[in-house]
Amino acid sequence: MKHAANLKLNVLLEDKEDGTITASVIEFPAYKVEAANRQQAFEAIKQLLDSRLKNAEIVPLEIEASHAQVSPNPWVRFAGIFKDDPYFKEIADAIRSERESKDDSEVDPLLYMLD
């Protein structure tokens, strides 16, 4: 059973060297028209979409990640390497404190690139 739904699509309008305008739908790269001006190109791409999608149905497709090539996170191998380091918490707290500090007296004002 088909239900009417509004689709929000992105149309790319390109000026060609011969003065014509090409309109294409970003989400449907094969849908492309050429016209004398922007308005005609926009109307033509709209008509093309209407005619092509009139008897079509767009359905979501979900696939299992196991079918896709998933690269392992390269940082995972470093997780927990400092868990037994007695100084790590102290260093992490110092870094956090420095980040949250409002004191920027050590920063050269020229780095702000103010006029």
Summary of the structure (lengths in Angstrom):
residues: 115
radius of gyration: 27.7
end to end distance: 62.3
largest distance: 72.7
contacts: 172
relative contact order: 0.08
helix: 34%
strand: 16%
